[in-house]
Amino acid sequence: MTTITAKQIQKFVKGEPKRHAIGGSLYLVVRNAATPYWMLRYTANGKRKEMTLGQYPDISLSDAKADAAIKKREINLGSDPLLAKKQVKEQSIKLVDDLFADWYENDLAKRLKHPGIPKRIYTKDIKPVIGDLPIAEVSALSIRKIIQGISDARPTVANDALMYMKQMFRHGFKLDLLTHNPANAFTVSDAGGVEKSRDRYLTIEEIEQVFGVLKKNIAKFNRDNYLACALLITLGVRKSELCCAKWDEFELDKALWNLPEGRSKTGAPITIPLPIQIMEWLNELKIRACGSDYVFPARRTSKKPHMGDDTLNRAISSMFGHEAGRKVQPVNLMGDIKPFAPHDLRRTFRSLAAALGIQGHVAERCLNHKLKGIVGTYNRHDYLDERLAAHTKIANYLASIINH
């Protein structure tokens, strides 16, 4: 085989995606829009394996050849470099933070559609208590401290945190890093309790009282939060779909919101017709956004450029006299109204639709639900005009409450 030179490597990198044989089982792998890397092929215990040695140009041709020669010498002596690399990595997993990072990389990120959810719960609720602890020092008391610290205010999150801790420590057990799972003995009864399906929605009397209190305390609640609640109750969209909405999803001249594929919980795209009343709120939000790409830009320093996942939840909770992390809780401004969450406004939309005589299949499409049964199989009509009429009917019904 002709000896490969450094100049030829540069040509390979600029050429078509390909696996280039360098010699001695060493390859340079060139991929589309990705950094080229060195790869060694070898056989260990009768199995053909491939091992990445590093990226080009971080590792030069001569260094890659030298590294490959060392690895081949180890293989000839009966060692498997991939196995040795794995063992070194496992030995570096000492703290709970290390364990979570390994679990996230090797399990959650590959298995879950939204791995950011357990990551957020770990970062916010688990890490502050046990993140810096050596894995072997985590006790059942530590687990109890975490779930009890969450359960009163957020019982559902407490159940999720317990579930994720059980899975994380089970991952550590599989890697022989633990002799037992410290979270195993706990059940949902120790955390947030058995979860019931939520059926909370606001009656028209409650809507009047809630928006009245919010308007009266707008300096505390924030105008952006107020308009977000108004949009949730009149459009019936999910909080997650609204909070990270971008202006380029809207055709304001046509009064349409094109919610793209992958942005909704179901993954299905939908075009949402916008009545005049909602266009007024959006025009105000456009001004308030001050040139941001997002309808609800972050108002404080944040990793996200848009309204946070918990912003509305926290704002609403504060009106009921609860703010997480505060020793002295604020006054309950909502009186005897039963607490509600942003998602309950979506359920309120559906209740209002039924009360106002909007046909069920139209209301379900407003919620971006797939029509069930044979109706869903054969009826592909998207009811755009009917949905505009439905949203307009609800917006007009609520206009005097929300605007005045």
C-alpha positions as CSV (number, residue, x, y, z in Angstrom):
1,M,0.0,0.0,0.0
2,T,1.2,3.5,-0.9
3,T,2.3,5.5,2.2
4,I,-0.3,8.1,3.1
5,T,1.1,11.6,3.6
6,A,-0.1,14.7,5.5
7,K,-1.0,16.4,2.3
8,Q,-3.2,13.5,1.2
9,I,-5.0,13.6,4.6
10,Q,-5.9,17.3,3.9
11,K,-7.3,16.2,0.5
12,F,-9.3,13.5,2.2
13,V,-10.8,16.0,4.6
14,K,-11.9,18.3,1.8
15,G,-13.3,15.5,-0.3
16,E,-16.4,13.3,-0.2
17,P,-17.5,11.6,3.0
18,K,-15.6,8.3,3.2
19,R,-13.7,5.9,5.4
20,H,-10.0,6.2,4.2
21,A,-7.7,3.3,4.9
22,I,-4.3,4.7,6.2
23,G,-2.6,1.3,6.9
24,G,-2.2,-1.0,9.8
25,S,-6.0,-1.1,10.5
26,L,-6.0,2.7,11.0
27,Y,-8.7,4.8,9.2
28,L,-9.6,8.4,8.8
29,V,-13.4,8.8,8.8
30,V,-14.7,11.8,7.0
31,R,-18.4,12.7,7.5
32,N,-20.8,15.3,6.3
33,A,-20.7,18.5,8.4
34,A,-18.8,16.7,11.1
35,T,-15.2,16.7,12.3
36,P,-13.1,13.9,10.8
37,Y,-11.8,11.4,13.2
38,W,-9.2,8.6,13.5
39,M,-10.6,5.1,13.9
40,L,-8.8,1.8,14.7
41,R,-10.3,-1.6,13.7
42,Y,-9.2,-4.7,15.6
43,T,-10.4,-8.1,16.7
44,A,-10.7,-9.1,20.4
45,N,-12.1,-12.3,21.8
46,G,-13.2,-13.3,18.3
47,K,-15.2,-10.1,17.7
48,R,-14.6,-7.3,15.2
49,K,-14.4,-3.9,16.9
50,E,-13.9,-0.3,16.1
51,M,-12.3,2.3,18.4
52,T,-12.2,6.1,18.0
53,L,-8.7,7.5,18.7
54,G,-9.5,11.2,18.4
55,Q,-10.4,14.0,16.0
56,Y,-8.4,15.5,13.1
57,P,-6.6,17.9,13.2
58,D,-6.4,17.7,17.0
59,I,-4.4,14.5,16.5
60,S,-2.0,14.6,13.6
61,L,-1.3,11.7,11.2
62,S,2.0,10.7,12.9
63,D,0.3,10.8,16.4
64,A,-2.6,8.7,15.2
65,K,-0.2,6.1,13.8
66,A,1.8,6.1,17.1
67,D,-1.4,5.7,19.1
68,A,-2.7,2.9,16.9
69,A,0.7,1.1,17.2
70,I,0.4,1.3,21.1
71,K,-3.2,0.0,21.0
72,K,-2.3,-2.9,18.7
73,R,0.6,-3.9,21.0
74,E,-1.9,-4.0,23.9
75,I,-4.3,-6.1,21.8
76,N,-1.5,-8.6,20.9
77,L,-0.8,-9.0,24.6
78,G,-4.5,-9.9,25.2
79,S,-6.0,-6.6,26.3
80,D,-9.1,-5.0,24.8
81,P,-8.5,-1.2,24.7
82,L,-12.3,-0.5,24.5
83,L,-13.0,-2.5,27.6
84,A,-10.1,-0.8,29.4
85,K,-11.4,2.6,28.4
86,K,-14.8,1.7,29.7
87,Q,-13.4,0.5,33.0
88,V,-11.4,3.8,33.4
89,K,-14.5,5.8,32.8
90,E,-16.5,3.8,35.3
91,Q,-13.8,4.3,37.9
92,S,-14.2,8.0,37.4
93,I,-17.9,7.8,38.5
94,K,-17.6,8.6,42.2
95,L,-20.1,11.3,43.0
96,V,-23.9,11.3,42.4
97,D,-23.3,14.1,39.8
98,D,-21.0,11.7,37.9
99,L,-23.6,8.9,38.1
100,F,-26.3,11.2,36.7
101,A,-24.1,12.4,33.9
102,D,-23.3,8.8,32.9
103,W,-27.0,7.7,33.2
104,Y,-28.0,10.7,31.1
105,E,-25.5,10.1,28.3
106,N,-25.9,6.3,28.1
107,D,-29.6,5.9,28.8
108,L,-31.8,9.0,29.0
109,A,-30.5,10.8,26.0
110,K,-30.9,7.7,23.9
111,R,-34.2,6.4,25.2
112,L,-36.4,9.4,26.0
113,K,-38.0,11.9,23.5
114,H,-37.6,14.6,26.1
115,P,-34.6,13.8,28.3
116,G,-34.5,17.4,29.5
117,I,-37.4,16.7,31.8
118,P,-35.5,14.4,34.2
119,K,-32.4,16.5,33.8
120,R,-34.4,19.6,35.0
121,I,-35.8,17.8,38.0
122,Y,-32.3,16.4,38.9
123,T,-30.7,19.8,38.6
124,K,-33.4,21.7,40.5
125,D,-34.5,19.2,43.2
126,I,-32.0,16.4,43.6
127,K,-28.5,17.8,42.8
128,P,-28.6,20.5,45.6
129,V,-29.1,17.8,48.2
130,I,-26.9,14.9,47.1
131,G,-25.1,15.9,43.9
132,D,-21.7,16.4,45.7
133,L,-22.0,13.2,47.8
134,P,-20.0,10.1,47.0
135,I,-22.4,7.5,45.6
136,A,-21.9,5.0,48.5
137,E,-22.7,7.7,51.1
138,V,-26.3,8.3,49.8
139,S,-28.7,7.0,52.4
140,A,-32.4,6.4,52.6
141,L,-32.6,9.5,54.8
142,S,-31.2,11.6,52.0
143,I,-33.8,10.2,49.6
144,R,-36.6,11.0,52.1
145,K,-35.2,14.6,52.6
146,I,-35.5,15.2,48.9
147,I,-39.0,13.9,48.3
148,Q,-40.4,15.5,51.5
149,G,-38.9,18.8,50.4
150,I,-40.9,18.7,47.2
151,S,-44.1,16.8,48.1
152,D,-46.1,19.6,49.8
153,A,-45.9,22.1,47.0
154,R,-45.4,19.8,44.0
155,P,-46.6,16.3,44.7
156,T,-46.4,15.2,41.1
157,V,-42.8,16.4,40.8
158,A,-42.0,14.5,44.1
159,N,-43.3,11.3,42.5
160,D,-41.2,11.9,39.4
161,A,-38.1,12.7,41.4
162,L,-38.5,9.4,43.3
163,M,-38.9,7.5,40.1
164,Y,-35.8,9.1,38.5
165,M,-33.7,8.5,41.6
166,K,-34.7,4.8,41.6
167,Q,-33.7,4.5,37.9
168,M,-30.5,6.4,38.4
169,F,-29.3,4.3,41.3
170,R,-30.4,1.2,39.5
171,H,-28.0,2.3,36.7
172,G,-25.3,2.6,39.3
173,F,-26.1,-0.9,40.6
174,K,-25.8,-2.3,37.0
175,L,-22.3,-0.8,36.8
176,D,-21.2,-2.4,40.1
177,L,-20.9,1.1,41.7
178,L,-23.5,0.3,44.4
179,T,-24.4,-2.7,46.5
180,H,-28.0,-1.5,47.0
181,N,-30.5,1.1,45.7
182,P,-31.1,3.7,48.5
183,A,-34.4,4.8,46.9
184,N,-35.9,1.3,46.4
185,A,-37.8,1.1,49.7
186,F,-39.8,4.3,49.0
187,T,-43.2,4.3,47.2
188,V,-45.4,7.1,45.9
189,S,-47.2,7.2,49.3
190,D,-43.9,8.4,50.7
191,A,-43.6,11.1,48.1
192,G,-46.6,12.9,46.4
193,G,-49.2,10.2,46.9
194,V,-51.2,8.4,44.3
195,E,-51.9,10.8,41.5
196,K,-55.5,11.4,40.4
197,S,-56.5,12.6,37.0
198,R,-56.9,16.4,37.1
199,D,-60.4,17.7,36.4
200,R,-59.9,21.3,37.5
201,Y,-61.4,23.9,35.3
202,L,-62.6,27.5,36.1
203,T,-66.3,28.4,36.1
204,I,-67.3,31.7,34.6
205,E,-67.6,33.2,38.1
206,E,-64.1,32.0,38.9
207,I,-62.7,33.4,35.6
208,E,-64.2,36.8,36.4
209,Q,-62.7,36.7,39.9
210,V,-59.3,35.4,38.8
211,F,-58.7,37.9,36.0
212,G,-60.1,40.7,38.3
213,V,-57.4,39.8,40.9
214,L,-54.7,39.5,38.3
215,K,-55.5,42.9,36.8
216,K,-55.7,44.5,40.3
217,N,-52.2,43.1,41.0
218,I,-50.7,43.4,37.6
219,A,-47.4,45.0,39.0
220,K,-46.9,41.7,40.9
221,F,-48.3,39.3,38.3
222,N,-46.7,40.9,35.2
223,R,-48.5,41.9,32.0
224,D,-46.8,39.2,29.9
225,N,-48.1,36.6,32.3
226,Y,-51.6,38.1,32.1
227,L,-51.7,38.0,28.3
228,A,-50.3,34.4,28.4
229,C,-53.2,33.3,30.6
230,A,-55.6,35.1,28.2
231,L,-54.2,33.3,25.2
232,L,-54.2,29.9,27.0
233,I,-57.9,30.2,27.9
234,T,-59.0,31.5,24.5
235,L,-56.9,29.3,22.2
236,G,-56.7,26.1,24.3
237,V,-53.1,25.5,23.5
238,R,-50.6,23.9,25.8
239,K,-48.4,26.1,28.0
240,S,-45.2,24.6,26.5
241,E,-46.4,25.5,23.0
242,L,-47.1,29.1,23.9
243,C,-44.2,30.0,26.1
244,C,-41.5,29.2,23.5
245,A,-43.5,30.4,20.4
246,K,-41.5,32.4,17.9
247,W,-42.7,35.2,15.8
248,D,-41.7,33.5,12.6
249,E,-44.5,30.9,13.3
250,F,-47.1,33.6,12.9
251,E,-48.6,35.1,9.8
252,L,-50.0,38.2,11.4
253,D,-51.2,39.6,8.2
254,K,-53.4,36.5,7.7
255,A,-54.2,36.1,11.4
256,L,-52.7,32.6,11.5
257,W,-50.3,30.7,13.9
258,N,-48.5,27.8,12.2
259,L,-47.5,25.6,15.1
260,P,-44.8,23.4,13.5
261,E,-44.3,19.7,13.7
262,G,-42.4,18.7,16.8
263,R,-43.4,21.7,18.8
264,S,-46.7,20.3,20.0
265,K,-46.9,17.5,22.5
266,T,-48.4,15.1,19.9
267,G,-45.8,16.1,17.4
268,A,-48.5,17.0,14.9
269,P,-48.4,20.4,13.2
270,I,-51.5,22.6,13.2
271,T,-52.5,26.0,11.8
272,I,-54.4,28.0,14.5
273,P,-56.8,30.7,13.2
274,L,-56.6,33.9,15.3
275,P,-59.7,36.0,16.0
276,I,-59.5,39.8,16.1
277,Q,-59.4,40.0,19.9
278,I,-56.4,37.7,20.0
279,M,-54.7,39.8,17.3
280,E,-54.9,42.8,19.6
281,W,-53.1,40.9,22.3
282,L,-50.4,39.7,19.9
283,N,-49.8,43.2,18.6
284,E,-49.3,44.4,22.1
285,L,-46.9,41.5,22.8
286,K,-45.0,42.3,19.6
287,I,-44.3,45.7,21.0
288,R,-43.4,44.4,24.4
289,A,-41.0,41.8,22.8
290,C,-38.7,44.7,21.8
291,G,-37.4,42.9,18.7
292,S,-37.0,39.4,20.3
293,D,-37.5,36.4,18.1
294,Y,-39.9,35.1,20.8
295,V,-43.4,36.1,21.7
296,F,-42.6,35.8,25.4
297,P,-38.9,36.6,25.7
298,A,-37.1,35.9,29.0
299,R,-37.3,39.0,31.2
300,R,-34.4,37.9,33.5
301,T,-31.0,36.4,32.9
302,S,-31.7,32.8,31.8
303,K,-30.3,29.9,29.8
304,K,-33.4,30.0,27.7
305,P,-34.2,33.0,25.5
306,H,-37.9,32.6,26.1
307,M,-40.3,32.4,29.1
308,G,-39.3,29.6,31.4
309,D,-41.2,26.3,31.9
310,D,-42.2,27.2,35.4
311,T,-42.7,31.0,35.1
312,L,-46.5,30.9,34.8
313,N,-46.8,28.2,37.4
314,R,-44.8,30.2,39.9
315,A,-46.6,33.4,39.1
316,I,-50.0,31.8,39.6
317,S,-48.9,30.1,42.8
318,S,-47.7,33.4,44.2
319,M,-51.2,34.8,43.9
320,F,-52.4,32.0,46.1
321,G,-49.8,32.8,48.8
322,H,-47.0,30.4,47.9
323,E,-43.6,31.1,46.4
324,A,-41.0,28.3,46.4
325,G,-37.9,29.0,48.4
326,R,-39.3,31.9,50.4
327,K,-39.4,31.6,54.2
328,V,-42.1,34.2,54.5
329,Q,-44.9,33.4,52.1
330,P,-46.9,36.1,50.4
331,V,-50.6,36.8,51.1
332,N,-53.2,34.7,49.4
333,L,-54.9,37.2,47.0
334,M,-57.2,34.7,45.5
335,G,-59.5,34.3,48.5
336,D,-61.5,31.0,48.5
337,I,-60.8,30.1,44.9
338,K,-59.4,26.6,44.6
339,P,-55.8,26.8,43.2
340,F,-55.3,26.0,39.5
341,A,-52.4,25.5,37.1
342,P,-51.8,26.9,33.6
343,H,-52.9,23.6,32.1
344,D,-56.3,24.0,33.8
345,L,-56.9,27.0,31.5
346,R,-56.7,24.6,28.6
347,R,-59.3,22.4,30.3
348,T,-61.4,25.6,30.9
349,F,-61.3,26.3,27.2
350,R,-62.8,22.9,26.5
351,S,-65.5,23.4,29.1
352,L,-66.4,26.8,27.7
353,A,-66.6,25.4,24.2
354,A,-69.1,22.8,25.4
355,A,-71.1,25.4,27.3
356,L,-71.2,27.7,24.3
357,G,-72.5,25.0,22.0
358,I,-69.3,24.4,20.0
359,Q,-69.4,21.0,18.4
360,G,-67.2,18.4,20.1
361,H,-65.2,17.5,17.0
362,V,-64.4,21.1,16.4
363,A,-63.4,21.7,20.0
364,E,-61.1,18.6,19.9
365,R,-59.4,19.9,16.8
366,C,-58.9,23.3,18.5
367,L,-57.0,21.4,21.2
368,N,-55.0,19.6,18.4
369,H,-56.4,16.3,19.4
370,K,-56.7,13.6,16.8
371,L,-60.3,12.6,16.1
372,K,-60.9,9.1,17.3
373,G,-62.3,6.1,15.7
374,I,-63.7,5.9,12.2
375,V,-64.3,9.7,12.1
376,G,-60.5,10.2,12.5
377,T,-59.7,7.6,9.9
378,Y,-61.9,9.0,7.1
379,N,-62.3,12.7,8.0
380,R,-59.2,14.6,7.1
381,H,-60.9,18.0,7.1
382,D,-59.1,20.4,9.5
383,Y,-62.1,22.6,10.3
384,L,-60.1,25.9,10.0
385,D,-63.2,28.1,9.5
386,E,-65.1,26.3,12.2
387,R,-62.2,26.6,14.6
388,L,-61.9,30.3,13.8
389,A,-65.6,30.7,14.7
390,A,-65.1,28.7,17.9
391,H,-62.1,30.7,19.1
392,T,-63.9,34.0,18.2
393,K,-67.0,32.9,20.1
394,I,-64.9,32.2,23.3
395,A,-62.8,35.3,22.8
396,N,-65.9,37.5,22.5
397,Y,-67.5,35.8,25.5
398,L,-64.4,36.5,27.7
399,A,-63.5,39.9,26.2
400,S,-65.3,42.0,28.8
401,I,-63.7,40.0,31.6
402,I,-60.1,40.0,30.2
403,N,-60.0,43.5,28.7
404,H,-61.9,45.7,31.2
